[in-house]
């Protein structure tokens, strides 16, 4: 038995009772949120676990992708759990230490993450390392994956996309072997790329701290259009429906633009730089600026629904009626989604309800559903939910068409109707255009 598993087993035997996820927690009882404190706020615990780390090892990243939750340590250990139950699926030793980490991403077969200057592809079912690649720059964004490609933004301003599968063979697609780690395309911006890229079917989207949003064909190095803001874009973009991009900028504005044409749909002046990714749920957009103003907007029109002043903080999740945020001190505060009224501020949750979450310094924003995930560097992870909400409430309708959807029968005519030249809307034409001069292809002019 490894020292890591022996450590976890010792705590199970010491506590002796409780579910497997609860029994291995080597912490004082005060760190575990009580049922009474949670109930005062209409919450309950979904599950609780400890990541089996030992010695000076620390948890540095918790992220959620699809139905999985990932935990990464500064000693290069990577754990995959079932997000809804907390069940351990597998663990992998990446063999590299790092003080920081970026969220992982998944496609139907693989999990992608970066450690220092390497990009890893792991088997989604087993955690086996399929391939890894040195990318010669420090990643500055999370990875983003589709079934055929994975993208990552780099600190030197580059965005790189790599093939994940070999689609040239007549046999069914499988994991890349000889073609593994081959670049699908890359592009260099004028500043660091910290926003997570967005794979969107036939096109791909990325944004840079140079203040621009870039839209390219997803299968080749061909730029279709750009949208220019007046300040750096330092956080990830949101998406609504099939073709609306929600763009947060440090020029104090939140923009909604068309995915294919870059035409602006609406602009909301927030009054301060926006450094937190907007949360989109159904027809609602929520954004918090650096001054602590939290705003609810109508996603289609940008119509202001409400704005409230907060002490600043980070969005955590959305339920059907509530928005949950973390204050700068690590306390929870809760806002009514319909009216914008404060249901419970940080003082109310900490002092009156008795819910102390300040040791849970790892608080990922959940863009998928209504669950709250919280973790300590020492390895305790808890998942909270609203009382009685046995099933997770998805923020996007699972029956809706995916973002960037273009009917196959309408492609490439659909892009031609949008104004793109006929020579760049097929893989063959785009490759020829890109090889000719390696320059951006003309497209409808974005607003300046």
HUKA-V525147 format. One line per field, one symbol per residue. ss: DSSP state (H for helix, E for strand, L for the rest). psi: psi as a letter, one per 20 degrees, with the letter a starting at -180 (. if undefined). A space follows every 10 residues. Layout:
ss=???
psi=???
This chain:
ss=LLHHHHHHHH HHHHHLLLLH HHHLLLLLHH HLLLHHHHHH LLEEEEEEEE LLLLLLLLEE EEEEELLEEE EEELLLEEEE EELLLLLEEE EEELLLLLLL LLLLEELLLE EEEEELLEEE EEELLLLLEE EEEELLLLEL LLLEELLLEE EEEELLLEEE EEELELLLLL LLLLELLLLL LLEEEEEELL LLLLLLLEEE LLEEEEELLL LEEEEEELLL LLEEEEEELL LLLLLLLEEE LLLEEEEELL LLEEEEEELL LLLEEEEEEL LLLLLLLLEE ELLEEEEELL LLEEEEEELL LLLEEEEEEL LLLEEEEELL LEEEEELLLL LEEEEELLLL LEEELHHHHH HHLLLLLLLL LELLLLLLEL LEEEELLLLE EEEEEELLLL LLLELLLLLL LLLLLLLHHH LLHHHHHLLL LHHHLLHHHH HHHHHHHLLL LLLLLLLL
psi=pqhghhgghh hghghhrrqh hhijolqqhi hppqhggghh jkrrpgrqrp pnqqcjqqpi ppqppcjqpq pprijjpppp qohhijppgr qpoijpqqhr rqqrrqahhr pprqodkqpq pqphhijpog rqppjkqppi rqqpqrhiqp qqqqijiqpq pqqhqojiqh rqqaqpehjp jppgrrqpaj rqoippropm dirqpqqrij jqppprqijr mopgrqpprj rqoirqqrqp bhkppoopqj jjqpqpqpgh ijppgrpooi irqojppqpp ocjqppqpri ijopppqphh ijppgqpqpr jrappgrpah iqppqprhij qpqpqphgij qogprhhghg gghkoojhim ionqpojgaj qppqqqhiip pqpqrqpimh qqoqhpoiiq qqpjppphij pjhghhhijq qhijjqhghg ggghhgjkqq qqrpprq.
